[in-house]
Amino acid sequence: MSGPSYDSVVPGLRPGPGAPPPGPPQDLSSAVPVVPAAADVLVHPDKLLDVARIVEEQANALEDQLLTRLGQLRIDAPSADVISTQSVQAWNSLIADGDRSYAGQVREYVAGLKRLVSQLREAAKDYKVSEEEKAAVFGDRGKHGA
């Protein structure tokens, strides 16, 4: 393996089993799962409000979990040495801080669920109006069996 030895990075430091060789810090943000992209959702028109309610309940539950546990995602350095402070800074950046962190991606996912709820409610409203318009236009045909 090429690259600096562990002793040249931190004198006296020995790698544990399976530890990667020392080198430049890696971008760990690629390890965080990507928020699912928008997809078509087929819902029976009569069930739109039920689906919206269920999605909203789940979004609120997820948001509550994030709010109550966000403090647990951030950690403090166990000591003031360089390795502890830099590794804790990297952890907090990846997990808890900023838009690209795990917490930021969960927030965006919750926002996406809430947008879906709004779309479902709007679709339910549009469907009801459309059905009422159809009934107004074709209402008299039902009375005559046509």
C-alpha positions in Angstrom: 0.0 0.0 0.0 1.2 3.5 -0.8 0.6 6.6 1.2 1.8 7.8 4.6 2.4 5.4 7.5 0.3 5.6 10.6 3.4 6.7 12.6 3.9 9.6 10.2 0.3 10.8 10.7 0.2 10.4 14.4 3.3 9.0 16.1 2.5 5.9 18.1 -0.9 5.3 16.4 -1.4 1.8 15.3 -4.3 0.7 13.0 -7.0 -1.7 14.2 -7.9 -4.8 12.2 -9.2 -3.9 8.8 -8.5 -0.2 9.3 -7.9 1.7 6.0 -4.5 3.3 5.5 -4.2 6.9 6.5 -4.7 9.5 3.8 -6.7 12.5 2.9 -10.2 12.7 4.5 -12.9 11.1 2.5 -16.3 12.6 1.6 -18.7 10.6 3.6 -21.8 12.3 2.3 -22.1 9.6 -0.4 -22.8 7.1 2.4 -26.1 8.9 3.4 -29.1 7.5 1.5 -30.7 9.7 -1.1 -34.2 11.0 -0.5 -36.6 9.1 -2.7 -37.6 10.9 -5.8 -41.2 11.8 -6.7 -43.2 9.0 -8.3 -46.7 8.5 -9.6 -49.0 7.3 -6.9 -52.3 5.8 -7.9 -55.1 6.2 -5.4 -58.8 5.5 -5.9 -60.5 8.9 -5.9 -62.8 8.1 -3.0 -59.8 7.3 -0.8 -57.8 10.4 -1.5 -58.6 12.1 1.8 -57.9 8.8 3.7 -54.5 8.4 2.1 -53.7 12.1 2.8 -54.6 11.6 6.5 -52.4 8.5 6.8 -49.4 10.2 5.0 -49.8 13.3 7.2 -49.9 11.2 10.3 -46.7 9.4 9.3 -45.0 12.7 8.3 -45.9 14.2 11.6 -44.7 11.2 13.5 -41.4 11.2 11.6 -41.0 15.0 12.2 -41.7 14.5 16.0 -39.0 11.8 16.1 -36.5 14.0 14.4 -37.2 16.9 16.7 -37.0 14.8 19.9 -33.9 12.9 18.8 -32.0 15.6 16.9 -30.0 16.5 20.0 -28.9 12.8 20.3 -27.5 12.9 16.8 -25.0 15.6 17.6 -22.1 14.5 19.7 -19.3 16.3 21.6 -15.7 15.5 21.3 -14.5 13.3 24.2 -11.3 15.3 24.4 -9.6 18.3 22.8 -7.1 16.3 20.7 -7.0 16.8 17.0 -8.4 13.4 16.0 -11.3 13.7 18.4 -12.3 17.2 17.4 -11.9 16.5 13.7 -13.8 13.2 13.8 -16.6 14.7 15.8 -16.8 17.6 13.5 -17.0 15.2 10.5 -19.7 13.1 12.3 -21.8 16.2 13.2 -21.5 17.5 9.6 -22.5 14.2 8.1 -25.3 13.4 10.5 -26.8 16.5 12.2 -25.7 19.8 10.6 -26.7 21.4 7.3 -28.9 20.6 4.4 -26.9 17.7 3.1 -26.7 15.9 6.5 -28.8 12.9 7.5 -31.0 15.1 9.6 -31.4 17.6 6.7 -32.3 14.9 4.3 -35.0 13.6 6.8 -36.3 17.1 7.0 -36.6 17.3 3.2 -38.3 13.9 3.1 -40.9 15.1 5.7 -41.4 18.3 3.6 -41.9 16.1 0.5 -44.5 14.0 2.4 -46.3 17.2 3.4 -46.3 18.4 -0.2 -47.8 15.0 -1.2 -50.5 15.5 1.5 -51.4 18.9 0.0 -51.5 17.4 -3.5 -53.8 14.6 -2.4 -56.1 17.1 -0.7 -56.2 19.3 -3.8 -56.9 16.3 -6.0 -59.7 15.2 -3.7 -61.2 18.7 -3.9 -60.8 18.7 -7.7 -62.4 15.2 -8.0 -65.4 16.3 -5.9 -65.9 19.4 -8.0 -65.6 17.3 -11.2 -68.1 14.8 -9.9 -70.5 17.5 -8.9 -70.2 19.1 -12.4 -70.8 15.8 -14.0 -73.9 15.2 -11.8 -75.2 18.6 -12.8 -74.7 18.0 -16.5 -75.9 14.4 -16.6 -78.1 14.4 -13.5 -81.4 14.2 -15.3 -80.3 11.2 -17.4 -80.1 9.1 -14.3 -83.8 9.8 -13.5 -84.8 8.5 -16.9 -82.6 5.4 -17.0 -80.6 6.8 -20.0 
